[in-house]
Every structure is written in structure tokens, then in C-alpha cells.
């Protein structure tokens, strides 16, 4: 079992899973609420990780849509692949956060340090 408090693990879970519905807004709100609290460092880290991942997903989705248009619809499945990949990784991150594991997405551009 992790030494991260259950309340913090729940907030980490919410930070990761909220990205499925709200995009970058949910993780951004959680990060902004907790970033100045010294005792919430773990939540801040997880919210930053989720925020960076959601920004990466937005950029990947834009690239996938452009590829679809440029290919005249031949690569129509690209935005769907980005969406499914994002969904799966958000769920995995939420599970790990709920276990108290400091999760890092494998495909995230870390713009927020």
C-alpha cells in the first residue's frame, strides 16, 4: 500500500479521469487549486502530468485531423486512434493514481514543469 493519503489518491484519480470528459480543463483546475499547497505535492504532480497529457492529446488530435484532410479521408481512422489511445491511457493513469503510484504518461510533451 502507498503512503499517499486516500483523499490525495482520489484527487489524483479525478485529475486523470476528468481529462476524458473535460479535456485539459479538469486537470488544470485541480492543479491550480493545489499548486500552492505544500502538503499537496503529489496531487500537484499528478495534475500536471494529466494536464500535459491532455495538451499532448489536443496536439495529436489536430495533427490527426490534418492528416485525414491531407490524405483526402484515407487516414480517417487517425483521430479515432488518438481518442482511443487517450481514453486507455487516462484510465490506466487513474487506476495507478488511485493505488498511490506516481504515474507518468509514456507519450506526453511536458510543457508544464
Buried (B, 14 or more C-beta within 10 A) or exposed (E): EBEBBEEBBEBBBBBBBBBBEEBBEBBBBBBEBBBEEEEBEBBBBBBBBBBBBBBBBBEBBEEBBEBBEEEEEEBEEBBEEBBEEBEEBBEBBBBBBBBBBEBBBEEBEBEBE
